[in-house]
Amino acid sequence: MTDSSLPTAIVQVPGRCPLCEEPGAAASACDQTICVRKGHHRIPPADFDAIKQTRRPADPLIGTRIGAWLAVAQLGAGAFGVVYRVHDDKGRTHSAVAPR
Ligand SMILES: [Zn+2]
């Protein structure tokens, strides 16, 4: 019997490193020397493209983990903190606030 109800792990989705742009499995840590130190993780292509369109300096939390979540895009910022789109380890999307 095959259990098709299990979600596909995000690590099977292609992604790119927000810092060096190297391709690889989404949510997996980039193995480039400069990125290993910074702890960047590869993010899914759609979110990677969104970062490229903002023309702002990359948020240092993008491509890193906030607790159990991978931050893939910044949704907004205010006095309360910064809101991120995050993915959990099953590839599901959530919003999370990182307080200032
Ligand atoms: Zn990298």
Backbone and ligand atoms as CSV (ligand in chain L), in Angstrom:
chain,resi,resn,atom,element,x,y,z
A,1,MET,N,N,0.835,-1.193,0.000
A,1,MET,CA,C,0.000,0.000,0.000
A,1,MET,C,C,0.873,1.247,0.000
A,2,THR,N,N,0.483,2.202,-0.822
A,2,THR,CA,C,1.226,3.455,-0.893
A,2,THR,C,C,0.446,4.547,-0.191
A,3,ASP,N,N,1.099,5.236,0.712
A,3,ASP,CA,C,0.444,6.324,1.430
A,3,ASP,C,C,0.699,7.637,0.705
A,4,SER,N,N,-0.263,8.042,-0.126
A,4,SER,CA,C,-0.078,9.269,-0.898
A,4,SER,C,C,-0.475,10.506,-0.097
A,5,SER,N,N,-0.930,10.320,1.139
A,5,SER,CA,C,-1.321,11.479,1.935
A,5,SER,C,C,-0.105,12.173,2.558
A,6,LEU,N,N,1.033,11.496,2.544
A,6,LEU,CA,C,2.233,12.115,3.096
A,6,LEU,C,C,2.675,13.260,2.193
A,7,PRO,N,N,2.912,14.444,2.768
A,7,PRO,CA,C,3.347,15.576,1.940
A,7,PRO,C,C,4.771,15.341,1.415
A,8,THR,N,N,5.018,15.859,0.231
A,8,THR,CA,C,6.354,15.763,-0.341
A,8,THR,C,C,7.299,16.663,0.445
A,9,ALA,N,N,8.387,16.129,0.868
A,9,ALA,CA,C,9.343,16.922,1.645
A,9,ALA,C,C,9.892,18.049,0.782
A,10,ILE,N,N,10.064,19.199,1.411
A,10,ILE,CA,C,10.519,20.382,0.690
A,10,ILE,C,C,11.927,20.166,0.121
A,11,VAL,N,N,12.677,19.265,0.702
A,11,VAL,CA,C,14.053,19.066,0.245
A,11,VAL,C,C,14.095,18.500,-1.166
A,12,GLN,N,N,12.932,17.992,-1.671
A,12,GLN,CA,C,12.909,17.442,-3.020
A,12,GLN,C,C,12.624,18.517,-4.070
A,13,VAL,N,N,12.345,19.733,-3.616
A,13,VAL,CA,C,12.027,20.836,-4.521
A,13,VAL,C,C,13.313,21.599,-4.845
A,14,PRO,N,N,13.541,21.920,-6.129
A,14,PRO,CA,C,14.739,22.680,-6.445
A,14,PRO,C,C,14.670,24.088,-5.863
A,15,GLY,N,N,15.810,24.634,-5.557
A,15,GLY,CA,C,15.863,25.981,-5.013
A,15,GLY,C,C,17.189,26.638,-5.324
A,16,ARG,N,N,17.309,27.883,-4.897
A,16,ARG,CA,C,18.565,28.601,-5.089
A,16,ARG,C,C,18.976,29.290,-3.797
A,17,CYS,N,N,20.281,29.423,-3.620
A,17,CYS,CA,C,20.818,30.118,-2.461
A,17,CYS,C,C,20.610,31.621,-2.647
A,18,PRO,N,N,20.051,32.317,-1.643
A,18,PRO,CA,C,19.809,33.747,-1.793
A,18,PRO,C,C,21.088,34.566,-1.835
A,19,LEU,N,N,22.186,33.983,-1.397
A,19,LEU,CA,C,23.442,34.739,-1.347
A,19,LEU,C,C,24.286,34.518,-2.599
A,20,CYS,N,N,24.598,33.277,-2.913
A,20,CYS,CA,C,25.503,33.001,-4.039
A,20,CYS,C,C,24.749,32.510,-5.276
A,21,GLU,N,N,23.432,32.243,-5.136
A,21,GLU,CA,C,22.562,31.849,-6.242
A,21,GLU,C,C,22.863,30.461,-6.794
A,22,GLU,N,N,23.605,29.664,-6.057
A,22,GLU,CA,C,23.865,28.290,-6.489
A,22,GLU,C,C,22.578,27.474,-6.396
A,23,PRO,N,N,22.281,26.642,-7.415
A,23,PRO,CA,C,21.095,25.788,-7.351
A,23,PRO,C,C,21.308,24.595,-6.428
A,24,GLY,N,N,20.203,24.014,-5.998
A,24,GLY,CA,C,20.253,22.832,-5.139
A,24,GLY,C,C,18.880,22.552,-4.587
A,25,ALA,N,N,18.796,21.580,-3.704
A,25,ALA,CA,C,17.505,21.232,-3.117
A,25,ALA,C,C,17.036,22.341,-2.188
A,26,ALA,N,N,15.760,22.736,-2.333
A,26,ALA,CA,C,15.207,23.773,-1.472
A,26,ALA,C,C,15.310,23.362,-0.018
A,27,ALA,N,N,15.580,24.335,0.833
A,27,ALA,CA,C,15.674,24.166,2.285
A,27,ALA,C,C,16.943,23.466,2.733
A,28,SER,N,N,17.754,23.009,1.781
A,28,SER,CA,C,19.026,22.420,2.193
A,28,SER,C,C,20.067,23.524,2.283
A,29,ALA,N,N,21.014,23.361,3.197
A,29,ALA,CA,C,22.028,24.380,3.402
A,29,ALA,C,C,22.956,24.453,2.201
A,30,CYS,N,N,23.299,25.665,1.804
A,30,CYS,CA,C,24.248,25.854,0.708
A,30,CYS,C,C,25.624,25.396,1.170
A,31,ASP,N,N,26.333,24.700,0.280
A,31,ASP,CA,C,27.637,24.152,0.685
A,31,ASP,C,C,28.801,25.011,0.219
A,32,GLN,N,N,28.513,26.193,-0.343
A,32,GLN,CA,C,29.596,27.102,-0.724
A,32,GLN,C,C,30.236,27.644,0.563
A,33,THR,N,N,31.540,27.812,0.531
A,33,THR,CA,C,32.267,28.205,1.742
A,33,THR,C,C,31.683,29.459,2.386
A,34,ILE,N,N,31.396,30.475,1.572
A,34,ILE,CA,C,30.908,31.741,2.116
A,34,ILE,C,C,29.534,31.582,2.761
A,35,CYS,N,N,28.755,30.632,2.257
A,35,CYS,CA,C,27.380,30.456,2.741
A,35,CYS,C,C,27.308,29.507,3.938
A,36,VAL,N,N,28.191,28.550,3.992
A,36,VAL,CA,C,28.212,27.632,5.136
A,36,VAL,C,C,28.341,28.451,6.419
A,37,ARG,N,N,29.220,29.454,6.380
A,37,ARG,CA,C,29.457,30.282,7.554
A,37,ARG,C,C,28.205,31.086,7.913
A,38,LYS,N,N,27.477,31.558,6.891
A,38,LYS,CA,C,26.309,32.400,7.128
A,38,LYS,C,C,25.039,31.588,7.351
A,39,GLY,N,N,25.103,30.283,7.119
A,39,GLY,CA,C,23.952,29.428,7.383
A,39,GLY,C,C,22.808,29.597,6.408
A,40,HIS,N,N,23.085,30.014,5.177
A,40,HIS,CA,C,22.009,30.200,4.210
A,40,HIS,C,C,21.505,28.866,3.677
A,41,HIS,N,N,20.189,28.825,3.488
A,41,HIS,CA,C,19.534,27.652,2.901
A,41,HIS,C,C,18.939,28.045,1.562
A,42,ARG,N,N,18.861,27.086,0.665
A,42,ARG,CA,C,18.280,27.349,-0.660
A,42,ARG,C,C,16.767,27.453,-0.539
A,43,ILE,N,N,16.196,28.354,-1.332
A,43,ILE,CA,C,14.760,28.607,-1.264
A,43,ILE,C,C,14.119,28.312,-2.620
A,44,PRO,N,N,12.812,28.018,-2.627
A,44,PRO,CA,C,12.128,27.656,-3.877
A,44,PRO,C,C,12.217,28.766,-4.923
A,45,PRO,N,N,12.195,28.419,-6.207
A,45,PRO,CA,C,12.399,29.385,-7.294
A,45,PRO,C,C,11.465,30.591,-7.243
A,46,ALA,N,N,10.176,30.394,-6.922
A,46,ALA,CA,C,9.230,31.514,-6.926
A,46,ALA,C,C,9.633,32.566,-5.901
A,47,ASP,N,N,10.040,32.099,-4.724
A,47,ASP,CA,C,10.440,33.036,-3.687
A,47,ASP,C,C,11.780,33.669,-4.019
A,48,PHE,N,N,12.648,32.887,-4.653
A,48,PHE,CA,C,13.943,33.424,-5.071
A,48,PHE,C,C,13.732,34.553,-6.066
A,49,ASP,N,N,12.820,34.365,-7.019
A,49,ASP,CA,C,12.543,35.400,-8.017
A,49,ASP,C,C,11.991,36.660,-7.353
A,50,ALA,N,N,11.162,36.474,-6.314
A,50,ALA,CA,C,10.577,37.623,-5.623
A,50,ALA,C,C,11.664,38.472,-4.980
A,51,ILE,N,N,12.672,37.832,-4.425
A,51,ILE,CA,C,13.779,38.571,-3.821
A,51,ILE,C,C,14.483,39.399,-4.885
A,52,LYS,N,N,14.690,38.789,-6.057
A,52,LYS,CA,C,15.435,39.468,-7.118
A,52,LYS,C,C,14.691,40.694,-7.622
A,53,GLN,N,N,13.336,40.667,-7.513
A,53,GLN,CA,C,12.546,41.781,-8.042
A,53,GLN,C,C,12.487,42.960,-7.088
A,54,THR,N,N,12.833,42.766,-5.816
A,54,THR,CA,C,12.711,43.856,-4.866
A,54,THR,C,C,13.823,44.882,-5.046
A,55,ARG,N,N,14.955,44.465,-5.576
A,55,ARG,CA,C,16.102,45.372,-5.798
A,55,ARG,C,C,16.647,45.941,-4.501
A,56,ARG,N,N,16.215,45.355,-3.397
A,56,ARG,CA,C,16.769,45.797,-2.118
A,56,ARG,C,C,17.892,44.861,-1.731
A,57,PRO,N,N,18.772,45.318,-0.846
A,57,PRO,CA,C,19.777,44.384,-0.343
A,57,PRO,C,C,19.086,43.187,0.282
A,58,ALA,N,N,19.604,42.023,0.076
A,58,ALA,CA,C,18.968,40.818,0.599
A,58,ALA,C,C,18.873,40.895,2.114
A,59,ASP,N,N,17.675,40.620,2.628
A,59,ASP,CA,C,17.488,40.527,4.068
A,59,ASP,C,C,18.345,39.371,4.578
A,60,PRO,N,N,19.169,39.623,5.579
A,60,PRO,CA,C,20.063,38.548,6.046
A,60,PRO,C,C,19.342,37.334,6.610
A,61,LEU,N,N,18.044,37.475,6.935
A,61,LEU,CA,C,17.311,36.315,7.453
A,61,LEU,C,C,16.728,35.447,6.346
A,62,ILE,N,N,16.636,35.994,5.131
A,62,ILE,CA,C,16.123,35.196,4.016
A,62,ILE,C,C,17.088,34.053,3.747
A,63,GLY,N,N,16.540,32.861,3.625
A,63,GLY,CA,C,17.396,31.708,3.387
A,63,GLY,C,C,17.993,31.128,4.660
A,64,THR,N,N,17.546,31.647,5.800
A,64,THR,CA,C,18.007,31.083,7.069
A,64,THR,C,C,16.793,30.537,7.816
A,65,ARG,N,N,17.051,29.853,8.903
A,65,ARG,CA,C,15.955,29.295,9.678
A,65,ARG,C,C,15.588,30.208,10.837
A,66,ILE,N,N,14.254,30.402,11.000
A,66,ILE,CA,C,13.715,31.081,12.174
A,66,ILE,C,C,13.050,29.987,12.977
A,67,GLY,N,N,13.717,29.501,13.982
A,67,GLY,CA,C,13.222,28.338,14.693
A,67,GLY,C,C,13.192,27.150,13.751
A,68,ALA,N,N,12.020,26.530,13.606
A,68,ALA,CA,C,11.893,25.355,12.741
A,68,ALA,C,C,11.560,25.739,11.305
A,69,TRP,N,N,11.436,27.044,11.030
A,69,TRP,CA,C,10.969,27.497,9.723
A,69,TRP,C,C,12.090,28.088,8.885
A,70,LEU,N,N,11.943,27.916,7.580
A,70,LEU,CA,C,12.862,28.524,6.624
A,70,LEU,C,C,12.245,29.822,6.113
A,71,ALA,N,N,12.919,30.943,6.347
A,71,ALA,CA,C,12.437,32.237,5.854
A,71,ALA,C,C,12.743,32.347,4.368
A,72,VAL,N,N,11.699,32.559,3.543
A,72,VAL,CA,C,11.911,32.583,2.099
A,72,VAL,C,C,11.607,33.945,1.477
A,73,ALA,N,N,10.854,34.794,2.157
A,73,ALA,CA,C,10.550,36.104,1.598
A,73,ALA,C,C,10.094,37.039,2.712
A,74,GLN,N,N,10.326,38.343,2.501
A,74,GLN,CA,C,9.838,39.321,3.455
A,74,GLN,C,C,8.498,39.837,2.965
A,75,LEU,N,N,7.470,39.757,3.834
A,75,LEU,CA,C,6.134,40.193,3.445
A,75,LEU,C,C,5.877,41.640,3.828
A,76,GLY,N,N,6.531,42.102,4.884
A,76,GLY,CA,C,6.302,43.469,5.330
A,76,GLY,C,C,7.123,43.747,6.568
A,77,ALA,N,N,7.194,45.022,6.927
A,77,ALA,CA,C,7.958,45.405,8.110
A,77,ALA,C,C,7.287,46.595,8.766
A,78,GLY,N,N,7.373,46.650,10.075
A,78,GLY,CA,C,6.789,47.758,10.813
A,78,GLY,C,C,7.458,47.863,12.160
A,79,ALA,N,N,6.879,48.700,13.010
A,79,ALA,CA,C,7.463,48.909,14.328
A,79,ALA,C,C,7.452,47.627,15.156
A,80,PHE,N,N,6.500,46.741,14.838
A,80,PHE,CA,C,6.343,45.497,15.590
A,80,PHE,C,C,7.419,44.476,15.247
A,81,GLY,N,N,7.950,44.598,14.041
A,81,GLY,CA,C,8.935,43.621,13.605
A,81,GLY,C,C,8.829,43.411,12.111
A,82,VAL,N,N,9.411,42.326,11.637
A,82,VAL,CA,C,9.402,42.003,10.214
A,82,VAL,C,C,8.599,40.723,10.006
A,83,VAL,N,N,7.681,40.755,9.025
A,83,VAL,CA,C,6.860,39.582,8.718
A,83,VAL,C,C,7.496,38.837,7.549
A,84,TYR,N,N,7.680,37.537,7.732
A,84,TYR,CA,C,8.284,36.710,6.697
A,84,TYR,C,C,7.313,35.638,6.239
A,85,ARG,N,N,7.433,35.284,4.949
A,85,ARG,CA,C,6.830,34.040,4.496
A,85,ARG,C,C,7.835,32.952,4.823
A,86,VAL,N,N,7.341,31.920,5.490
A,86,VAL,CA,C,8.244,30.839,5.905
A,86,VAL,C,C,7.680,29.504,5.445
A,87,HIS,N,N,8.546,28.544,5.284
A,87,HIS,CA,C,8.129,27.184,4.962
A,87,HIS,C,C,8.504,26.278,6.123
A,88,ASP,N,N,7.588,25.360,6.451
A,88,ASP,CA,C,7.963,24.365,7.459
A,88,ASP,C,C,8.646,23.194,6.765
A,89,ASP,N,N,9.026,22.191,7.526
A,89,ASP,CA,C,9.814,21.095,6.936
A,89,ASP,C,C,8.981,20.178,6.049
A,90,LYS,N,N,7.667,20.438,5.958
A,90,LYS,CA,C,6.821,19.689,5.019
A,90,LYS,C,C,6.566,20.503,3.754
A,91,GLY,N,N,7.135,21.699,3.680
A,91,GLY,CA,C,6.964,22.538,2.507
A,91,GLY,C,C,5.723,23.409,2.561
A,92,ARG,N,N,5.015,23.396,3.692
A,92,ARG,CA,C,3.822,24.237,3.826
A,92,ARG,C,C,4.244,25.669,4.133
A,93,THR,N,N,3.435,26.609,3.655
A,93,THR,CA,C,3.741,28.024,3.798
A,93,THR,C,C,3.007,28.636,4.982
A,94,HIS,N,N,3.724,29.453,5.737
A,94,HIS,CA,C,3.140,30.187,6.865
A,94,HIS,C,C,3.692,31.597,6.857
A,95,SER,N,N,3.137,32.438,7.719
A,95,SER,CA,C,3.716,33.752,7.974
A,95,SER,C,C,4.270,33.749,9.388
A,96,ALA,N,N,5.375,34.438,9.577
A,96,ALA,CA,C,5.971,34.515,10.903
A,96,ALA,C,C,6.515,35.924,11.121
A,97,VAL,N,N,6.392,36.410,12.359
A,97,VAL,CA,C,6.907,37.732,12.705
A,97,VAL,C,C,8.190,37.578,13.497
A,98,ALA,N,N,9.229,38.232,13.038
A,98,ALA,CA,C,10.475,38.306,13.795
A,98,ALA,C,C,10.488,39.658,14.492
A,99,PRO,N,N,10.339,39.705,15.811
A,99,PRO,CA,C,10.294,40.983,16.525
A,99,PRO,C,C,11.593,41.761,16.350
A,100,ARG,N,N,11.473,43.065,16.373
A,100,ARG,CA,C,12.671,43.905,16.290
A,100,ARG,C,C,13.415,43.889,17.608
L,1,ZN,ZN,ZN,25.164,29.995,-1.277
